Amino acid sequence: MDTPVIDQRMLLRTHHGTDTVVLSVAGEIDLDSAEPLRLALDEATRSGRGPVVVDLSAVLFADTAIVNTLLRARSGLGDRLRLLAPSWPVLRLLRILGMGGVFAIHTGRAAALRDGPVHV
């Protein structure tokens, strides 16, 4: 099932697979727009045991709200949380904050769904 949530600046699509959840985020993620992502990650934490992949390839702007949201989700999901192809603004933010090794970061969707954690 594919469920879109549209904010003025952010689009979030949720796809539930057999044992996986993929959250695709596009646009801007900041304090005002991070709530739908937080809610989707909370739901994924409660509803399954497989990987939860957050596709960040289409994020144009991100501030610390996304990092806080992902850290909160990581506390419930552990290594099940995987970041897919973070855009340059997200990667830059993670590196500035010294968070590159905290999250499992994958460059390809198949690897994110299949493999264990890979840190950049």
Buried (B, 14 or more C-beta within 10 A) or exposed (E): EEEEBEBEBBBBBBBBEEEBBBBBBBBBBBEEBBBBBBEBBBBBBEEBEBBBBBBBBEBBBBBBBBBEBBBBBBEBBEEBBBBBBBBEBBBEBBEEEEBBEBBBBBEEBEBBBEEEBBEB
